[in-house]
Amino acid sequence: MTILELRQKTGLSQSQFAKRFHLNVRTVQTWEQGTRKTPDYVIWLITRVIELEEIINVKRDGI
């Protein structure tokens, strides 16, 4: 999964996504444009955070 796909999954803008994950918005832009490769560990960490948030929301909502 790419950083763009992860951001789209969250429904956040680039600036919102950057703020949410404590990243520089320019960094997010260069990753999405392919100017620089997103480090694998960043993809892994953000994926895990999103997955855990989904689990928490499901349990909280009782679905």
Buried (B, 14 or more C-beta within 10 A) or exposed (E): EEBBEBBEEBEBEBEEBBBEBEBEBEBBBBBBEEEEEBEEEBBEEBBEBBEEEEEEEEEEEEE
